[in-house]
Amino acid sequence: MELFDLQWQYPRILYVLPLMLLPWFTRVNTRLVVWNYFIPDDPLSKIISILLKSLASLVFICLTLSLASPYIAEQMIERVGTGAEVIILVDRSRSMDDPFSSRDKAVAASRTVGRANSKRRIANKYLLEFVDLRPDDRFGFILFSNKALDLLPLSYNKNTLRATIKASSLGKGLSETNIAAALIKAAEMYSSESYRGSRMVLLVSDGGQEFSAEDKQTISQLYKHEQLTLYWIYMGAISGLAQDDNKLTKGEPWQNKPEKKLHRFFKSLAIPYRVFETGSAKEFSASLITIDKRENNTLIVKEVIPRESKAALFLWLAFIATLLLLIVQFYTVLGVRNK
């Protein structure tokens, strides 16, 4: 029920509001006077009487309204902010359980599932910091190995996103990787949304993959149509991935590695693209800081204003009015005793 632009949790209580007129029907003690012209006219007393009755009615009104639990309903508003819409793709393959730094790899006897120095643990740690840096962004999250799982659609709920990122660190990775499926699913998530500003896909992976001609065509069409920016944070062993092919020595064995072929394909998409080669936690953090600085464009942000209770406002009004009535009553008692 709406009243005075407020919602009411218990609207039936409002039916007792007419009782606020009771102070106006109270019986006043009168004295018998032989000739009423002996009583001087006192307009100030009439005004004070009206004010006191009004205060008594106000107390009843405010208490009744507060009992009805008034509130402003949850609202969705649009405002202009800065940032981007971001879909994070995190590789969940078995190699992401390996130690990240070269030093850790040298001393590790086995995979580091569940340990702080595994690639996916370090990636998730700094992704959480990246989320905290961008209050206006809307995030989605996809976890992929042989299949792409859209764990979180585009959302402004940062608490849900943090919980999703933390949960993605649990368990063991799988042996297969399907980067193409993850890239396509990310673009499809955008295709069902209205365009609000800068859009980007953040790929976190330690390996590459050679796509089929059909996947290449699908990715190319979707990423151009949805106006996406692609960032790839590469956590693998190959160095010089972003180096110009013309400057490479012919015959180098890693020129035809899946990672290099994937990088060439991303460059051919004719969309904004950048790769970050990270061999340590420090370099991984620096890459996210660079992305944060680059992606601060104008963005239409939908903000949820939570439900707001207004009962306290009416209780305070009732308290002030009651306090004034008590002061008047004490003054009247003291005045009578003095006489």
Backbone hydrogen bonds in HBPLUS format (Angstrom, degrees):
<---DONOR---> <-ACCEPTOR-->    atom                        ^
c    i                          cat <-CA-CA->   ^        H-A-AA   ^      H-
h    n   atom  resd res      DA  || num        DHA   H-A  angle D-A-AA Bond
n    s   type  num  typ     dist DA aas  dist angle  dist       angle   num
A0008-TRP N   A0001-MET O   3.17 MM   7  5.71 132.7  2.41 150.0 161.4     1
A0003-LEU N   A0006-LEU O   3.00 MM   3  5.33 150.5  2.09 142.5 151.9     2
A0006-LEU N   A0003-LEU O   3.02 MM   3  5.33 149.2  2.12 107.6 116.9     3
A0007-GLN N   A0071-TYR O   2.84 MM  64  5.28 166.2  1.86 168.7 167.0     4
A0071-TYR N   A0007-GLN O   2.85 MM  64  5.28 147.6  1.96 149.1 154.1     5
A0009-GLN N   A0069-SER O   3.14 MM  60  5.33 167.8  2.15 132.3 135.9     6
A0010-TYR N   A0068-ALA O   3.03 MM  58  4.60 169.9  2.04 136.6 133.9     7
A0013-ILE N   A0010-TYR O   3.34 MM   3  6.16 156.5  2.40 121.1 125.7     8
A0014-LEU N   A0011-PRO O   3.00 MM   3  5.59 150.4  2.09 114.1 122.3     9
A0015-TYR N   A0012-ARG O   3.11 MM   3  5.73 165.7  2.13 116.2 120.6    10
A0016-VAL N   A0013-ILE O   3.22 MM   3  6.11 173.0  2.22 123.8 125.9    11
A0017-LEU N   A0014-LEU O   3.14 MM   3  5.50 165.6  2.16 115.0 117.7    12
A0019-LEU N   A0016-VAL O   3.03 MM   3  5.82 159.2  2.07 124.4 130.5    13
A0020-MET N   A0017-LEU O   2.92 MM   3  5.81 165.6  1.94 131.5 133.9    14
A0021-LEU N   A0018-PRO O   3.17 MM   3  6.12 170.8  2.18 125.5 126.8    15
A0022-LEU N   A0019-LEU O   3.11 MM   3  5.64 170.9  2.12 117.8 120.5    16
A0024-TRP N   A0021-LEU O   2.97 MM   3  5.54 145.6  2.09 117.0 127.1    17
A0025-PHE N   A0022-LEU O   2.94 MM   3  5.33 160.0  1.98 116.4 123.0    18
A0038-PHE N   A0035-TRP O   2.97 MM   3  5.95 170.0  1.98 128.7 131.8    19
A0039-ILE N   A0036-ASN O   3.09 MM   3  5.49 154.7  2.15 107.2 114.5    20
A0047-ILE N   A0043-PRO O   3.03 MM   4  6.34 154.3  2.10 149.3 156.1    21
A0048-ILE N   A0044-LEU O   2.91 MM   4  6.20 160.4  1.95 150.6 156.0    22
A0049-SER N   A0045-SER O   2.88 MM   4  6.05 155.6  1.94 146.0 152.9    23
A0050-ILE N   A0046-LYS O   3.01 MM   4  6.25 156.8  2.06 145.4 151.1    24
A0051-LEU N   A0047-ILE O   2.94 MM   4  6.22 156.2  2.00 148.5 155.4    25
A0052-LEU N   A0048-ILE O   2.90 MM   4  6.14 157.2  1.95 151.4 157.1    26
A0053-LYS N   A0049-SER O   3.05 MM   4  6.26 160.6  2.09 148.4 153.4    27
A0054-SER N   A0050-ILE O   2.92 MM   4  6.09 150.4  2.01 143.0 152.0    28
A0055-LEU N   A0051-LEU O   2.87 MM   4  6.15 150.8  1.96 145.7 153.5    29
A0056-ALA N   A0052-LEU O   3.00 MM   4  6.27 156.5  2.05 145.9 151.9    30
A0057-SER N   A0053-LYS O   2.97 MM   4  6.24 155.9  2.03 146.4 152.7    31
A0058-LEU N   A0054-SER O   2.84 MM   4  6.06 151.3  1.92 144.2 153.0    32
A0059-VAL N   A0055-LEU O   2.93 MM   4  6.21 153.7  2.00 150.1 156.0    33
A0060-PHE N   A0056-ALA O   3.24 MM   4  6.52 161.5  2.27 144.7 148.7    34
A0061-ILE N   A0057-SER O   2.89 MM   4  6.15 160.6  1.93 152.4 158.1    35
A0062-CYS N   A0058-LEU O   2.89 MM   4  6.06 172.1  1.90 156.2 158.0    36
A0063-LEU N   A0059-VAL O   3.01 MM   4  6.15 163.8  2.04 151.0 155.6    37
A0064-THR N   A0060-PHE O   3.02 MM   4  6.10 156.3  2.08 145.0 151.7    38
A0065-LEU N   A0061-ILE O   2.90 MM   4  6.14 162.6  1.93 154.3 159.2    39
A0066-SER N   A0062-CYS O   2.94 MM   4  6.09 156.0  2.00 146.6 153.1    40
A0067-LEU N   A0063-LEU O   3.07 MM   4  6.23 151.5  2.16 142.0 149.0    41
A0068-ALA N   A0064-THR O   3.15 MM   4  6.43 134.9  2.37 139.8 151.6    42
A0068-ALA N   A0065-LEU O   3.20 MM   3  5.13 131.0  2.46  92.6 105.6    43
A0069-SER N   A0066-SER O   3.08 MM   3  5.28 159.9  2.12 107.0 112.2    44
A0310-LYS N   A0070-PRO O   2.93 MM 240  5.38 178.4  1.93 134.5 134.6    45
A0072-ILE N   A0308-GLU O   2.80 MM 236  5.15 160.3  1.84 147.5 151.9    46
A0308-GLU N   A0072-ILE O   3.02 MM 236  5.15 159.7  2.06 144.5 150.8    47
A0075-GLN N   A0305-ILE O   2.95 MM 230  5.10 157.6  2.00 144.3 150.8    48
A0305-ILE N   A0075-GLN O   2.73 MM 230  5.10 162.9  1.76 155.5 160.5    49
A0077-ILE N   A0303-GLU O   2.90 MM 226  5.32 166.7  1.91 157.4 156.7    50
A0303-GLU N   A0077-ILE O   2.73 MM 226  5.32 160.6  1.76 161.3 166.2    51
A0079-ARG N   A0301-VAL O   2.84 MM 222  5.28 158.2  1.88 151.4 158.8    52
A0301-VAL N   A0079-ARG O   2.72 MM 222  5.28 163.5  1.74 172.8 172.5    53
A0081-GLY N   A0299-LEU O   2.68 MM 218  5.07 178.5  1.68 166.3 165.7    54
A0299-LEU N   A0081-GLY O   2.85 MM 218  5.07 160.4  1.89 134.9 133.4    55
A0083-GLY N   A0297-ASN O   2.79 MM 214  5.26 155.2  1.85 145.6 153.1    56
A0085-GLU N   A0198-SER O   2.80 MM 113  6.20 161.2  1.83 153.4 158.2    57
A0200-MET N   A0085-GLU O   2.85 MM 115  6.22 155.4  1.91 168.8 177.0    58
A0086-VAL N   A0138-ARG O   2.85 MM  52  6.18 159.8  1.89 157.9 164.8    59
A0140-GLY N   A0086-VAL O   2.75 MM  54  6.25 137.1  1.93 148.2 157.4    60
A0087-ILE N   A0200-MET O   3.10 MM 113  6.56 152.9  2.18 150.4 158.7    61
A0202-LEU N   A0087-ILE O   2.92 MM 115  6.17 167.6  1.94 154.5 158.5    62
A0088-ILE N   A0140-GLY O   2.91 MM  52  6.17 166.4  1.93 144.7 142.2    63
A0142-ILE N   A0088-ILE O   2.80 MM  54  6.08 165.0  1.82 172.7 171.4    64
A0089-LEU N   A0202-LEU O   2.77 MM 113  5.96 174.6  1.77 157.3 157.3    65
A0204-VAL N   A0089-LEU O   2.77 MM 115  5.97 159.2  1.82 167.4 173.8    66
A0090-VAL N   A0142-ILE O   2.98 MM  52  6.42 162.7  2.01 165.0 169.5    67
A0144-PHE N   A0090-VAL O   3.15 MM  54  6.39 167.4  2.16 159.7 160.4    68
A0091-ASP N   A0204-VAL O   2.92 MM 113  6.08 150.7  2.01 166.3 175.6    69
A0092-ARG N   A0144-PHE O   2.68 MM  52  5.49 151.6  1.76 171.0 163.4    70
A0174-LEU N   A0092-ARG O   3.26 MM  82  6.77 145.3  2.39 143.6 147.7    71
A0096-MET N   A0093-SER O   3.11 MM   3  5.73 153.5  2.18 114.3 121.6    72
A0094-ARG N   A0174-LEU O   2.59 MM  80  4.92 135.1  1.79 150.4 144.6    73
A0097-ASP N   A0094-ARG O   2.99 MM   3  5.61 163.5  2.02 117.7 122.5    74
A0098-ASP N   A0095-SER O   3.10 MM   3  5.45 163.9  2.13 109.8 114.8    75
A0120-ARG N   A0096-MET O   3.07 MM  24  5.43 154.3  2.14 156.5 150.5    76
A0112-THR N   A0097-ASP O   3.04 MM  15  5.61 147.1  2.15 144.3 149.6    77
A0119-LYS N   A0098-ASP O   3.04 MM  21  6.19 146.9  2.16 168.9 170.6    78
A0100-PHE N   A0117-ASN O   3.06 MM  17  6.18 143.5  2.20 172.0 169.9    79
A0105-LYS N   A0101-SER O   3.10 MM   4  6.40 150.4  2.19 144.0 152.5    80
A0106-ALA N   A0102-SER O   3.08 MM   4  6.30 144.7  2.21 144.4 153.2    81
A0107-VAL N   A0103-ARG O   3.30 MM   4  6.64 143.7  2.44 144.8 153.1    82
A0108-ALA N   A0104-ASP O   2.91 MM   4  5.83 129.8  2.16 145.3 157.7    83
A0115-ARG N   A0112-THR O   2.95 MM   3  5.22 165.9  1.97 129.7 131.0    84
A0118-SER N   A0115-ARG O   3.45 MM   3  5.92 171.6  2.46 114.4 115.4    85
A0122-ILE N   A0118-SER O   3.05 MM   4  6.30 166.2  2.07 159.7 162.9    86
A0123-ALA N   A0119-LYS O   2.86 MM   4  6.03 160.3  1.90 149.8 156.2    87
A0124-ASN N   A0120-ARG O   2.95 MM   4  5.99 164.1  1.97 141.8 146.1    88
A0125-LYS N   A0121-ARG O   3.00 MM   4  6.15 151.5  2.08 142.7 150.7    89
A0126-TYR N   A0122-ILE O   3.17 MM   4  6.44 163.8  2.20 154.2 156.0    90
A0127-LEU N   A0123-ALA O   2.90 MM   4  6.06 142.9  2.04 146.3 158.0    91
A0128-LEU N   A0124-ASN O   3.06 MM   4  6.18 150.1  2.15 144.2 149.9    92
A0130-PHE N   A0126-TYR O   2.95 MM   4  6.18 148.9  2.05 139.9 148.7    93
A0131-VAL N   A0127-LEU O   2.97 MM   4  6.25 152.2  2.05 147.7 154.0    94
A0132-ASP N   A0128-LEU O   3.23 MM   4  6.51 152.8  2.31 141.4 147.9    95
A0133-LEU N   A0129-GLU O   3.15 MM   4  6.44 133.0  2.38 139.4 151.6    96
A0133-LEU N   A0130-PHE O   3.14 MM   3  5.14 132.5  2.38  95.0 107.8    97
A0134-ARG N   A0131-VAL O   3.21 MM   3  5.52 154.4  2.28 106.9 114.2    98
A0139-PHE N   A0155-SER O   2.97 MM  16  5.44 144.7  2.10 159.4 148.3    99
A0155-SER N   A0139-PHE O   2.79 MM  16  5.44 149.1  1.89 136.4 143.7   100
A0141-PHE N   A0152-LEU O   2.92 MM  11  5.00 159.1  1.96 139.6 144.3   101
A0152-LEU N   A0141-PHE O   3.20 MM  11  5.00 161.0  2.24 145.2 142.8   102
A0143-LEU N   A0149-LEU O   2.98 MM   6  5.22 157.5  2.03 148.7 149.3   103
A0149-LEU N   A0143-LEU O   2.78 MM   6  5.22 171.6  1.79 155.0 157.9   104
A0145-SER N   A0147-LYS O   2.99 MM   2  5.26 153.5  2.06 137.8 144.7   105
A0178-ASN N   A0145-SER O   2.38 MM  33  5.70 124.8  1.66 162.6 159.9   106
A0151-LEU N   A0149-LEU O   2.94 MM   2  5.58 120.9  2.30 111.0  94.2   107
A0161-LEU N   A0157-ASN O   3.24 MM   4  6.51 155.7  2.30 142.2 149.1   108
A0162-ARG N   A0158-LYS O   2.89 MM   4  6.09 163.2  1.92 152.2 155.9   109
A0163-ALA N   A0159-ASN O   3.06 MM   4  6.26 161.4  2.09 145.7 150.7   110
A0164-THR N   A0160-THR O   2.95 MM   4  6.16 149.4  2.04 144.5 153.2   111
A0165-ILE N   A0161-LEU O   2.92 MM   4  6.21 160.8  1.96 156.6 160.9   112
A0166-LYS N   A0162-ARG O   2.99 MM   4  6.21 163.7  2.02 151.9 156.4   113
A0167-ALA N   A0163-ALA O   2.97 MM   4  6.10 154.3  2.03 142.4 149.7   114
A0168-SER N   A0164-THR O   3.07 MM   4  6.26 138.2  2.25 141.4 151.9   115
A0169-SER N   A0166-LYS O   3.20 MM   3  5.63 160.5  2.24 109.3 115.3   116
A0170-LEU N   A0167-ALA O   3.17 MM   3  5.67 168.4  2.18 116.3 119.9   117
A0183-LEU N   A0179-ILE O   2.96 MM   4  6.25 160.2  2.00 156.9 162.1   118
A0184-ILE N   A0180-ALA O   2.97 MM   4  6.17 161.1  2.01 153.9 158.9   119
A0185-LYS N   A0181-ALA O   2.98 MM   4  6.10 160.2  2.02 144.8 150.5   120
A0186-ALA N   A0182-ALA O   3.03 MM   4  6.19 153.0  2.11 145.6 152.6   121
A0187-ALA N   A0183-LEU O   3.21 MM   4  6.47 159.8  2.25 145.5 149.8   122
A0188-GLU N   A0184-ILE O   2.97 MM   4  6.22 154.4  2.04 149.6 157.3   123
A0189-MET N   A0185-LYS O   2.98 MM   4  6.20 142.0  2.13 143.2 152.6   124
A0190-TYR N   A0186-ALA O   3.35 MM   4  6.74 144.0  2.49 140.0 148.4   125
A0190-TYR N   A0187-ALA O   3.12 MM   3  5.20 124.5  2.45  95.8 109.4   126
A0191-SER N   A0187-ALA O   3.02 MM   4  6.32 144.1  2.15 142.7 153.4   127
A0193-GLU N   A0190-TYR O   2.94 MM   3  5.25 164.9  1.96 118.3 121.5   128
A0300-ILE N   A0196-ARG O   3.09 MM 104  5.15 165.4  2.11 137.5 142.2   129
A0229-THR N   A0199-ARG O   2.95 MM  30  6.20 142.3  2.10 134.6 146.3   130
A0201-VAL N   A0229-THR O   2.75 MM  28  6.19 153.8  1.82 165.1 173.7   131
A0231-TYR N   A0201-VAL O   2.91 MM  30  6.24 164.8  1.94 171.1 172.5   132
A0203-LEU N   A0231-TYR O   2.79 MM  28  6.04 172.5  1.80 166.5 163.8   133
A0233-ILE N   A0203-LEU O   2.76 MM  30  6.09 166.7  1.78 174.9 177.9   134
A0205-SER N   A0233-ILE O   3.21 MM  28  6.52 161.3  2.25 157.0 161.9   135
A0235-MET N   A0205-SER O   2.89 MM  30  5.97 158.9  1.93 134.5 140.8   136
A0216-LYS N   A0212-SER O   2.96 MM   4  6.23 161.1  1.99 154.6 160.1   137
A0217-GLN N   A0213-ALA O   3.06 MM   4  6.24 158.7  2.11 145.2 150.3   138
A0218-THR N   A0214-GLU O   2.99 MM   4  6.21 162.7  2.02 149.9 154.7   139
A0219-ILE N   A0215-ASP O   2.90 MM   4  6.04 171.6  1.90 156.2 158.4   140
A0220-SER N   A0216-LYS O   2.94 MM   4  6.00 162.9  1.97 146.9 152.4   141
A0221-GLN N   A0217-GLN O   3.03 MM   4  6.17 165.9  2.05 150.5 153.7   142
A0222-LEU N   A0218-THR O   2.99 MM   4  6.12 170.5  2.00 154.6 157.6   143
A0223-TYR N   A0219-ILE O   2.96 MM   4  5.93 169.4  1.97 153.8 157.0   144
A0224-LYS N   A0220-SER O   3.23 MM   4  6.23 151.6  2.31 141.1 147.9   145
A0225-HIS N   A0221-GLN O   2.97 MM   4  6.04 162.8  2.00 149.1 154.6   146
A0226-GLU N   A0222-LEU O   2.92 MM   4  5.99 160.0  1.96 151.8 156.6   147
A0228-LEU N   A0223-TYR O   3.15 MM   5  5.34 172.9  2.16 155.1 157.2   148
A0227-GLN N   A0224-LYS O   3.27 MM   3  5.11 155.5  2.34  97.6 104.8   149
A0230-LEU N   A0272-PRO O   2.89 MM  42  6.29 166.1  1.90 161.6 161.1   150
A0274-ARG N   A0230-LEU O   3.12 MM  44  6.70 143.3  2.26 152.1 162.9   151
A0232-TRP N   A0274-ARG O   3.03 MM  42  6.44 158.5  2.07 153.0 157.7   152
A0276-PHE N   A0232-TRP O   2.77 MM  44  6.13 159.6  1.81 165.4 166.0   153
A0234-TYR N   A0276-PHE O   2.77 MM  42  5.88 154.1  1.83 156.3 165.4   154
A0278-THR N   A0234-TYR O   2.95 MM  44  6.01 174.2  1.95 172.4 171.3   155
A0243-GLN N   A0240-GLY O   3.16 MM   3  5.13 157.7  2.21 102.3 109.0   156
A0247-LYS N   A0244-ASP O   3.04 MM   3  5.55 150.4  2.13 112.5 121.0   157
A0248-LEU N   A0245-ASP O   3.22 MM   3  5.29 163.5  2.25 105.2 110.0   158
A0252-GLU N   A0249-THR O   3.32 MM   3  6.08 148.9  2.42 140.4 139.1   159
A0255-GLN N   A0252-GLU O   3.23 MM   3  5.83 169.6  2.24 121.6 123.8   160
A0257-LYS N   A0254-TRP O   3.20 MM   3  4.98 166.5  2.22 105.0 105.8   161
A0260-LYS N   A0257-LYS O   3.09 MM   3  5.41 119.1  2.48 106.0 119.7   162
A0261-LYS N   A0257-LYS O   3.07 MM   4  6.40 162.5  2.10 157.6 163.0   163
A0262-LEU N   A0258-PRO O   2.85 MM   4  6.01 153.1  1.92 147.9 155.4   164
A0263-HIS N   A0259-GLU O   2.96 MM   4  6.20 154.7  2.03 143.8 150.8   165
A0264-ARG N   A0260-LYS O   2.97 MM   4  6.25 158.7  2.01 149.3 154.6   166
A0265-PHE N   A0261-LYS O   3.00 MM   4  6.25 153.9  2.07 143.6 150.7   167
A0266-PHE N   A0262-LEU O   2.97 MM   4  6.26 162.2  2.00 152.9 157.1   168
A0267-LYS N   A0263-HIS O   3.04 MM   4  6.30 154.5  2.10 148.6 155.3   169
A0268-SER N   A0264-ARG O   3.11 MM   4  6.35 135.1  2.32 139.4 151.0   170
A0268-SER N   A0265-PHE O   3.02 MM   3  5.10 129.7  2.28  97.5 111.4   171
A0269-LEU N   A0266-PHE O   3.28 MM   3  5.45 165.6  2.31 107.2 111.4   172
A0284-PHE N   A0280-SER O   3.00 MM   4  6.29 153.6  2.07 147.9 155.9   173
A0285-SER N   A0281-ALA O   2.93 MM   4  6.16 161.7  1.96 151.7 155.8   174
A0286-ALA N   A0282-LYS O   2.97 MM   4  6.19 155.1  2.03 144.1 151.4   175
A0287-SER N   A0283-GLU O   3.00 MM   4  6.20 149.4  2.10 144.1 151.2   176
A0288-LEU N   A0284-PHE O   3.30 MM   4  6.64 153.5  2.37 147.0 152.8   177
A0289-ILE N   A0285-SER O   3.07 MM   4  6.37 151.6  2.15 148.0 156.3   178
A0290-THR N   A0286-ALA O   2.99 MM   4  6.24 154.1  2.06 147.0 153.5   179
A0291-ILE N   A0287-SER O   3.05 MM   4  6.33 157.7  2.10 145.4 151.1   180
A0292-ASP N   A0288-LEU O   2.90 MM   4  6.07 156.1  1.96 144.9 151.8   181
A0293-LYS N   A0289-ILE O   3.08 MM   4  6.34 150.6  2.17 145.3 151.9   182
A0294-ARG N   A0290-THR O   3.04 MM   4  6.28 148.7  2.14 145.7 154.7   183
A0295-GLU N   A0291-ILE O   2.97 MM   4  6.02 158.2  2.01 157.1 161.1   184
A0315-LEU N   A0311-ALA O   3.10 MM   4  6.39 152.0  2.18 150.1 158.8   185
A0316-TRP N   A0312-ALA O   2.96 MM   4  6.17 155.3  2.02 151.2 156.6   186
A0317-LEU N   A0313-LEU O   3.15 MM   4  6.44 156.1  2.21 144.6 151.0   187
A0318-ALA N   A0314-PHE O   2.96 MM   4  6.17 157.7  2.01 144.8 150.8   188
A0319-PHE N   A0315-LEU O   2.89 MM   4  6.10 151.6  1.97 144.0 152.2   189
A0320-ILE N   A0316-TRP O   2.98 MM   4  6.23 161.8  2.01 152.5 156.0   190
A0321-ALA N   A0317-LEU O   3.01 MM   4  6.20 166.7  2.03 151.2 155.0   191
A0322-THR N   A0318-ALA O   2.92 MM   4  6.02 159.4  1.96 146.8 152.9   192
A0323-LEU N   A0319-PHE O   2.91 MM   4  6.06 153.4  1.98 145.6 153.2   193
A0324-LEU N   A0320-ILE O   3.04 MM   4  6.34 152.9  2.12 147.6 154.0   194
A0325-LEU N   A0321-ALA O   3.09 MM   4  6.40 155.5  2.15 146.2 152.7   195
A0326-LEU N   A0322-THR O   2.92 MM   4  6.21 153.9  1.99 149.9 157.1   196
A0327-ILE N   A0323-LEU O   3.00 MM   4  6.25 155.9  2.06 147.1 153.4   197
A0328-VAL N   A0324-LEU O   3.06 MM   4  6.33 160.0  2.10 148.8 153.6   198
A0329-GLN N   A0325-LEU O   2.93 MM   4  6.16 155.3  1.99 145.1 152.4   199
A0330-PHE N   A0326-LEU O   2.90 MM   4  6.14 164.1  1.93 155.2 158.3   200
A0331-TYR N   A0327-ILE O   2.98 MM   4  6.14 156.5  2.03 146.0 153.0   201
A0332-THR N   A0328-VAL O   2.91 MM   4  6.14 151.1  1.99 146.2 154.1   202
A0333-VAL N   A0329-GLN O   2.98 MM   4  6.28 162.7  2.01 152.6 156.5   203
A0334-LEU N   A0330-PHE O   2.94 MM   4  6.12 167.0  1.96 151.8 155.4   204
A0335-GLY N   A0331-TYR O   2.91 MM   4  6.01 149.0  2.00 141.3 150.1   205
A0336-VAL N   A0332-THR O   2.99 MM   4  6.25 154.2  2.06 150.0 155.9   206
A0337-ARG N   A0333-VAL O   3.09 MM   4  6.32 159.8  2.13 150.0 155.2   207
A0338-ASN N   A0334-LEU O   3.09 MM   4  6.20 151.7  2.17 142.3 149.5   208
A0339-LYS N   A0336-VAL O   3.20 MM   3  5.29 132.1  2.44  95.4 107.9   209
